[in-house]
Amino acid sequence: MADLLETGTDWLNGKLKAFASRTVTYVRGAESVSLVVTVAERPLRVSDGVGGVGIVWGNRDYGFEAADLILGGQVAEPRQGDRILETSNGVTRIQEAMTPDGEEAVWRWEDGYHVRRRVHTKKVGTQ
C-alpha cells in the first residue's frame, strides 16, 4: 500500500507547479536553466541606527522540484552566489542565493520526501 502522505505530497507538488508558480531563470556562472518555482517573501529586519528596527522586503525564497535544477547535464544543489532572475511587468529582479542569519545552508528541503528544495535569496539588483 502506498504511503498516503507521500501520495498527497506528490499531488500538492503538481498543483503548486500548475497553479501557484512562475517561471524564472536559475543562473550559475555561464550556465542557466528555466525553473518553475513558487515564491515566498521573507522580511529582513534592519537597524535604523537609533535603536529602532525597520523591515525591508528584499529577501525571497524559491521552492522548486529538486530534479528540475539541471546544470551541466546533472541535477545540482543550489550554491551560495547562484542567481535567480525573475521578470515581472518588464522588470527583472536579480536575487542571489545566500545563507540567511540563523540558517546553516543556502537551501533546505520543503518536504519530508526530499522532492522540493527551497533556496534562500536576497535581492541584489534589477535590470
LUMNU-558395 format. One record per residue: chain; residue in one letter; x, y, z of N, C-alpha, C, CB in turn. Coordinates in Angstrom, 1 decimal. Last residue first. Glycine has a CB too. Example, Ala and Ser with C-alpha at 12.3 -4.5 7.8 and 13.67 -1.06 7.14 Angstrom:
! residues 2
NODE  cadena  residuo     n.X     n.Y     n.Z    ca.X    ca.Y    ca.Z     c.X     c.Y     c.Z    cb.X    cb.Y    cb.Z
NODE       A        S    12.8    -2.2     7.1    13.7    -1.1     7.1    12.9     0.0     7.9    14.1    -0.6     5.7
NODE       A        A    13.2    -5.7     7.8    12.3    -4.5     7.8    13.2    -3.3     7.8    11.3    -4.5     9.0
! end
This chain:
! residues 127
NODE  cadena  residuo     n.X     n.Y     n.Z    ca.X    ca.Y    ca.Z     c.X     c.Y     c.Z    cb.X    cb.Y    cb.Z
NODE       A        Q    17.2    44.7   -13.6    17.6    45.1   -14.9    16.4    45.3   -15.8    18.6    44.0   -15.5
NODE       A        T    18.3    45.0   -10.1    17.2    44.9   -11.2    17.9    45.2   -12.5    16.0    45.8   -10.9
NODE       A        G    19.7    43.4    -7.2    19.6    44.4    -8.2    18.4    44.1    -9.1    20.8    44.4    -9.1
NODE       A        V    19.7    41.6    -5.2    21.0    42.3    -5.4    20.9    43.3    -6.5    22.1    41.3    -5.6
NODE       A        K    17.7    40.1    -2.7    17.7    41.0    -3.9    19.0    41.7    -4.0    16.5    42.0    -3.9
NODE       A        K    18.6    36.9    -1.6    18.5    38.3    -1.3    18.5    39.1    -2.6    19.6    38.7    -0.3
NODE       A        T    17.3    33.6    -0.9    17.9    34.6    -1.7    17.8    36.0    -1.1    17.4    34.6    -3.2
NODE       A        H    17.2    30.1    -0.4    17.1    31.4     0.2    17.9    32.4    -0.6    17.6    31.4     1.7
NODE       A        V    15.3    27.5    -1.8    16.6    28.3    -1.8    16.3    29.7    -1.3    17.2    28.3    -3.3
NODE       A        R    14.0    24.5    -1.2    13.7    25.9    -1.0    15.0    26.6    -0.9    12.8    26.2     0.2
NODE       A        R    13.1    21.6    -3.1    14.1    22.4    -2.4    13.5    23.8    -2.2    15.5    22.3    -3.1
NODE       A        R    11.1    18.6    -3.1    11.2    20.0    -3.3    12.3    20.7    -2.5     9.9    20.7    -3.1
NODE       A        V    11.6    16.0    -2.3    11.2    16.2    -3.6    11.5    17.7    -4.0     9.8    15.8    -3.8
NODE       A        H    12.0    14.8     0.3    13.1    15.3    -0.5    12.8    15.4    -2.0    14.4    14.4    -0.3
NODE       A        Y    10.0    14.2     1.9    10.3    13.2     0.9    11.4    13.6     0.0     9.1    12.8     0.1
NODE       A        G     9.2    16.3     3.5     9.8    15.1     4.1    10.3    14.1     3.2     8.9    14.6     5.1
NODE       A        D     9.9    19.4     1.9     9.1    18.3     2.3     9.9    17.2     2.9     8.3    17.8     1.0
NODE       A        E    11.8    21.3     1.3    10.5    21.8     1.6     9.6    20.7     2.1     9.9    22.4     0.4
NODE       A        W    15.2    21.4     2.4    14.1    20.6     1.8    12.8    21.2     2.2    14.2    19.1     2.3
NODE       A        R    17.1    24.4     1.8    16.6    23.3     2.7    15.5    22.6     1.9    16.0    23.9     4.0
NODE       A        W    20.0    26.5     1.1    18.8    25.8     0.8    18.4    24.8     1.8    18.9    25.2    -0.6
NODE       A        V    22.3    27.4     2.3    21.6    28.3     1.3    20.2    27.7     0.9    22.5    28.6     0.1
NODE       A        A    22.5    26.7     5.8    22.7    26.4     4.4    21.9    27.4     3.5    22.3    24.9     4.1
NODE       A        E    21.9    27.4     8.4    23.2    26.8     8.1    23.5    26.6     6.7    23.2    25.4     8.8
NODE       A        E    20.5    30.4     9.7    20.4    29.2     8.9    21.8    28.7     8.7    19.7    29.5     7.6
NODE       A        G    21.0    32.8    11.0    20.3    31.7    11.8    20.1    30.4    11.0    19.0    32.2    12.2
NODE       A        D    20.7    34.8     8.1    21.0    34.7     9.5    20.3    33.6    10.2    20.8    36.0    10.2
NODE       A        P    20.8    32.8     5.0    20.3    33.9     5.9    20.8    33.7     7.3    18.7    33.8     5.9
NODE       A        T    23.0    32.4     2.4    22.6    31.8     3.7    22.1    32.9     4.6    23.8    31.1     4.4
NODE       A        M    21.8    33.1    -0.9    22.7    33.5     0.3    22.1    32.7     1.5    22.7    35.0     0.6
NODE       A        A    21.5    33.7    -4.2    21.4    32.7    -3.2    22.4    33.0    -2.1    21.7    31.3    -3.8
NODE       A        E    20.1    36.7    -5.3    21.3    35.9    -5.2    21.1    35.0    -4.0    22.6    36.8    -4.9
NODE       A        Q    18.1    38.0    -7.8    18.1    37.5    -6.5    19.3    36.6    -6.4    16.8    36.7    -6.1
NODE       A        I    17.0    40.6    -9.7    18.2    39.7    -9.6    18.3    39.3    -8.1    19.5    40.4   -10.1
NODE       A        R    14.1    41.1   -11.5    14.7    41.2   -10.2    15.9    40.2   -10.3    13.7    40.8    -9.0
NODE       A        T    13.3    42.9   -14.3    13.9    41.6   -13.9    14.5    41.9   -12.5    14.9    41.1   -14.9
NODE       A        V    10.3    44.2   -15.6    11.4    44.4   -14.7    11.9    43.1   -14.2    11.1    45.4   -13.5
NODE       A        G     8.0    43.6   -17.0     9.1    44.2   -17.7    10.3    44.5   -16.9     8.7    45.4   -18.4
NODE       A        N     6.3    42.4   -15.1     5.9    43.7   -15.6     7.1    44.4   -16.3     5.4    44.6   -14.5
NODE       A        S     8.9    40.4   -14.0     7.5    40.7   -13.8     7.3    42.2   -14.3     7.1    40.6   -12.3
NODE       A        T    11.3    37.9   -13.8    10.8    39.0   -14.6     9.3    39.2   -14.3    11.1    38.9   -16.1
NODE       A        E    14.0    36.9   -12.0    12.6    36.8   -12.0    12.0    38.1   -12.7    12.0    36.7   -10.6
NODE       A        L    16.8    35.0   -11.8    16.3    36.2   -12.5    14.8    36.0   -12.6    17.0    36.3   -13.9
NODE       A        I    19.0    34.0    -9.3    17.7    33.7    -9.9    17.2    35.0   -10.5    16.7    33.2    -8.8
NODE       A        R    22.3    32.8    -8.9    21.3    33.8    -9.1    20.0    33.3    -9.7    21.9    34.9   -10.0
NODE       A        D    24.7    31.6    -6.5    23.8    31.4    -7.7    22.8    32.5    -7.7    23.1    30.0    -7.6
NODE       A        G    25.8    32.2    -4.0    26.2    33.0    -5.2    25.4    32.7    -6.4    27.6    32.8    -5.4
NODE       A        Q    25.7    29.0    -2.7    25.9    30.4    -2.4    26.4    31.1    -3.7    26.9    30.6    -1.2
NODE       A        R    23.8    26.7    -4.7    25.0    27.1    -4.0    25.0    28.6    -3.7    26.2    26.8    -4.9
NODE       A        P    21.5    23.9    -5.0    21.8    25.3    -5.0    23.1    25.6    -4.2    20.6    26.1    -4.4
NODE       A        E    22.7    20.9    -6.7    22.2    21.5    -5.5    22.5    23.1    -5.6    22.9    20.9    -4.2
NODE       A        A    21.6    19.5    -9.8    22.5    20.2    -9.0    21.9    20.7    -7.7    23.1    21.5    -9.8
NODE       A        V    21.6    16.9   -12.1    20.8    17.5   -11.0    21.8    18.2   -10.1    19.9    16.5   -10.3
NODE       A        Q    23.5    17.6   -15.1    23.2    16.8   -13.9    22.3    17.6   -12.9    24.5    16.4   -13.2
NODE       A        G    24.2    19.2   -17.2    23.7    17.8   -17.5    23.4    17.0   -16.3    24.7    17.1   -18.4
NODE       A        G    24.9    21.6   -16.1    26.0    20.7   -16.6    25.5    19.3   -16.9    27.1    20.7   -15.6
NODE       A        L    22.1    21.5   -14.2    23.2    22.3   -14.6    24.3    21.4   -15.0    23.6    23.3   -13.5
NODE       A        I    18.8    21.3   -13.3    19.8    20.6   -14.1    20.8    21.6   -14.6    19.1    19.9   -15.3
NODE       A        L    16.4    21.2   -11.3    17.6    22.0   -11.4    18.7    21.2   -12.0    18.0    22.5    -9.9
NODE       A        D    14.4    19.3   -11.1    14.3    20.3   -12.2    15.6    21.2   -12.3    13.1    21.2   -12.1
NODE       A        A    14.6    17.8    -8.9    15.0    17.2   -10.1    15.0    18.1   -11.3    14.1    16.0   -10.4
NODE       A        A    13.4    19.4    -6.9    14.9    19.2    -6.9    15.4    18.7    -8.3    15.3    18.3    -5.8
NODE       A        E    11.0    21.7    -7.6    11.3    20.3    -7.6    12.8    20.1    -7.8    10.5    19.5    -8.7
NODE       A        F    11.1    24.7    -5.6    11.1    24.0    -6.8    11.4    22.5    -6.7    12.0    24.7    -7.9
NODE       A        G    10.8    27.9    -4.1    10.7    26.5    -4.0    10.5    25.9    -5.4     9.4    26.2    -3.1
NODE       A        Y    12.7    30.6    -3.0    12.1    30.0    -4.2    12.0    28.5    -3.9    12.9    30.3    -5.5
NODE       A        D    12.4    33.5    -0.9    12.7    32.0    -1.0    12.0    31.5    -2.3    12.2    31.2     0.2
NODE       A        R    13.8    36.7    -0.7    12.8    35.8    -1.2    13.3    34.4    -1.1    12.4    36.1    -2.7
NODE       A        N    14.2    39.9     0.6    14.6    38.5     0.6    13.4    37.7     0.1    14.9    38.1     2.1
NODE       A        G    13.2    42.4     0.7    14.1    42.1    -0.4    14.5    40.6    -0.5    15.3    43.0    -0.4
NODE       A        W    11.6    44.4     2.4    11.2    43.2     1.7    12.0    42.9     0.5     9.7    43.3     1.3
NODE       A        V    12.6    45.4     5.6    12.8    45.6     4.2    12.4    44.3     3.5    14.3    45.9     3.8
NODE       A        I    11.8    47.1     8.5    11.6    45.8     7.8    11.7    46.2     6.3    10.3    45.1     8.1
NODE       A        G    13.7    48.5    11.3    12.8    48.6    10.1    12.8    47.2     9.4    13.3    49.7     9.2
NODE       A        V    14.0    49.3    14.6    14.2    48.3    13.6    13.2    48.5    12.5    14.0    46.8    14.2
NODE       A        G    15.9    51.6    16.7    14.7    51.0    16.1    15.0    50.0    15.0    13.8    52.1    15.5
NODE       A        G    18.3    52.7    17.4    17.6    51.8    18.3    16.3    51.2    17.8    17.3    52.5    19.6
NODE       A        V    19.2    54.2    15.3    18.9    54.9    16.6    18.1    54.0    17.5    18.1    56.2    16.2
NODE       A        G    19.6    52.6    13.1    20.8    53.4    13.6    20.5    54.1    14.9    21.3    54.3    12.6
NODE       A        D    17.7    51.0    12.3    17.6    52.3    11.7    18.8    53.2    12.3    16.3    52.9    12.0
NODE       A        S    18.5    47.6    11.3    18.5    48.7    12.3    18.4    50.0    11.6    19.8    48.6    13.2
NODE       A        V    16.2    45.4     9.7    17.5    46.2     9.7    17.3    47.3    10.7    17.7    46.8     8.3
NODE       A        R    15.0    42.3     8.8    15.0    43.3     9.8    16.3    44.0     9.8    14.7    42.7    11.2
NODE       A        L    13.4    41.2     6.0    14.7    41.4     6.5    14.6    42.5     7.5    15.7    41.8     5.4
NODE       A        P    10.9    38.7     5.4    11.3    40.1     5.9    12.7    40.1     6.3    10.3    40.6     7.0
NODE       A        R    10.4    36.9     2.5    10.9    36.9     3.8    11.3    38.3     4.3    12.1    35.9     4.0
NODE       A        E     8.0    35.5     0.2     8.8    36.7     0.7     9.2    36.4     2.1     7.9    38.0     0.6
NODE       A        A     8.2    32.9    -2.0     7.8    33.3    -0.7     8.7    34.5    -0.3     7.9    32.1     0.3
NODE       A        V     7.1    31.3    -5.0     7.8    32.4    -4.4     7.3    32.7    -3.0     7.7    33.6    -5.3
NODE       A        T     7.7    28.3    -6.8     6.8    29.1    -6.0     7.7    30.1    -5.3     6.0    28.1    -5.0
NODE       A        V     8.9    27.8   -10.3     9.0    28.0    -8.8     7.8    28.5    -8.1    10.2    28.9    -8.6
NODE       A        V    10.4    26.3   -12.8     9.0    26.6   -12.4     9.1    26.6   -10.9     7.9    25.6   -12.9
NODE       A        L    13.3    27.4   -14.5    12.7    26.7   -13.4    11.3    27.2   -13.1    13.6    26.7   -12.1
NODE       A        S    15.7    27.2   -17.0    14.4    27.8   -16.6    13.8    26.8   -15.6    13.4    27.9   -17.9
NODE       A        V    19.2    27.6   -16.4    18.0    26.7   -16.7    16.8    27.5   -16.2    18.2    25.4   -15.9
NODE       A        S    22.6    28.2   -17.3    21.3    28.6   -16.7    20.3    27.6   -17.1    20.9    30.0   -17.3
NODE       A        E    26.1    28.9   -17.0    25.0    28.0   -17.2    23.7    28.6   -16.6    25.4    26.7   -16.5
NODE       A        A    28.2    30.6   -16.3    27.7    30.7   -17.7    26.5    29.8   -18.0    28.8    30.4   -18.6
NODE       A        G    27.2    30.9   -13.0    28.3    31.2   -14.0    27.7    31.4   -15.3    29.3    30.0   -14.0
NODE       A        R    24.1    29.9   -12.8    25.3    29.6   -12.1    26.4    29.8   -13.1    25.4    28.2   -11.5
NODE       A        V    20.7    30.8   -12.6    22.0    31.0   -13.2    23.1    30.7   -12.3    22.1    32.5   -13.7
NODE       A        Y    17.4    30.3   -13.5    18.4    30.0   -12.5    19.7    30.0   -13.1    18.1    28.6   -11.8
NODE       A        T    14.7    32.2   -14.3    15.9    31.7   -14.8    16.9    31.5   -13.7    16.5    32.6   -15.9
NODE       A        V    11.2    31.2   -13.7    12.4    32.1   -13.5    13.6    31.4   -14.2    12.7    32.3   -12.0
NODE       A        T     7.7    31.1   -13.8     9.0    30.6   -14.4    10.1    31.6   -14.2     8.8    30.2   -15.9
NODE       A        R     5.6    30.4   -11.0     6.0    31.2   -12.2     7.3    30.7   -12.6     6.2    32.8   -11.7
NODE       A        S     2.6    29.1    -9.4     4.1    29.2    -9.7     4.3    30.2   -10.8     4.6    27.8   -10.1
NODE       A        A     0.3    27.7    -8.8     0.8    28.7    -7.9     2.3    29.0    -8.1     0.6    28.2    -6.4
NODE       A        F    -0.6    25.7   -10.6    -1.5    26.8   -10.3    -0.9    27.9    -9.4    -2.7    26.3    -9.7
NODE       A        A     1.3    23.7   -11.2     0.3    24.1   -12.2    -0.4    25.4   -11.9    -0.7    23.0   -12.3
NODE       A        K     2.9    23.5    -9.0     3.5    23.7   -10.2     2.5    24.2   -11.3     4.2    22.4   -10.8
NODE       A        L     0.9    22.9    -7.0     1.8    24.1    -6.9     2.4    24.5    -8.2     2.9    23.9    -5.9
NODE       A        K     0.0    20.4    -8.1    -0.9    21.6    -8.0    -0.1    22.9    -7.9    -1.9    21.5    -6.8
NODE       A        G     2.3    18.8    -7.7     1.7    19.0    -9.1     0.8    20.2    -9.1     0.9    17.8    -9.5
NODE       A        N     2.5    18.9    -4.9     3.6    19.4    -5.8     3.1    19.7    -7.2     4.8    18.5    -5.9
NODE       A        L     0.2    17.6    -4.2     0.3    19.0    -3.9     1.4    19.6    -4.7     0.7    19.2    -2.4
NODE       A        W     0.8    15.0    -5.1    -0.4    15.7    -5.6    -0.2    17.2    -5.4    -1.7    15.2    -4.9
NODE       A        D     3.0    14.4    -3.5     3.1    14.4    -5.0     2.0    15.2    -5.6     3.1    12.9    -5.5
NODE       A        T     1.8    14.5    -1.0     2.9    15.4    -1.3     3.1    15.5    -2.8     4.2    15.0    -0.7
NODE       A        G     0.0    12.4    -1.1    -0.5    13.7    -1.0     0.5    14.8    -1.4    -1.0    13.9     0.4
NODE       A        T     1.9    10.3    -1.3     0.9    10.5    -2.4     0.4    11.9    -2.3    -0.2     9.4    -2.3
NODE       A        E     3.0    10.6     1.2     3.8    10.8     0.1     2.9    11.0    -1.2     4.7     9.5    -0.2
NODE       A        L     0.8    10.0     2.9     1.4    11.3     2.9     2.3    11.6     1.7     2.2    11.5     4.2
NODE       A        L     0.3     7.3     2.2    -0.7     8.3     1.9    -0.1     9.7     1.9    -1.9     8.2     2.9
NODE       A        D     2.2     5.1     0.6     2.3     6.0     1.8     1.3     7.1     1.4     3.7     6.5     2.0
NODE       A        A     0.5     2.2    -0.8     1.3     3.5    -0.9     1.2     4.3     0.4     0.8     4.3    -2.1
NODE       A        M     0.8    -1.2     0.0     0.0     0.0     0.0     0.9     1.2     0.0    -1.0     0.0     1.2
! end
